[in-house]
Amino acid sequence: MGRGKIEIKRIENSSNR
């Protein structure tokens, strides 16, 4: 239920740099 959100947040964090 929260796996996709974590994946998207991790990708966004990496792109934020």
C-alpha positions as CSV (number, residue, x, y, z in Angstrom):
1,M,0.0,0.0,0.0
2,G,2.9,2.3,0.7
3,R,5.6,0.7,-1.5
4,G,4.8,2.7,-4.6
5,K,4.9,5.9,-2.6
6,I,8.3,5.1,-1.1
7,E,9.7,4.3,-4.5
8,I,8.4,7.5,-6.0
9,K,9.7,9.5,-3.0
10,R,13.2,7.8,-3.3
11,I,13.4,8.6,-7.0
12,E,12.3,12.2,-6.4
13,N,14.9,12.6,-3.6
14,S,17.6,11.4,-6.0
15,S,16.4,13.8,-8.7
16,N,16.2,16.7,-6.2
17,R,20.0,16.7,-5.9
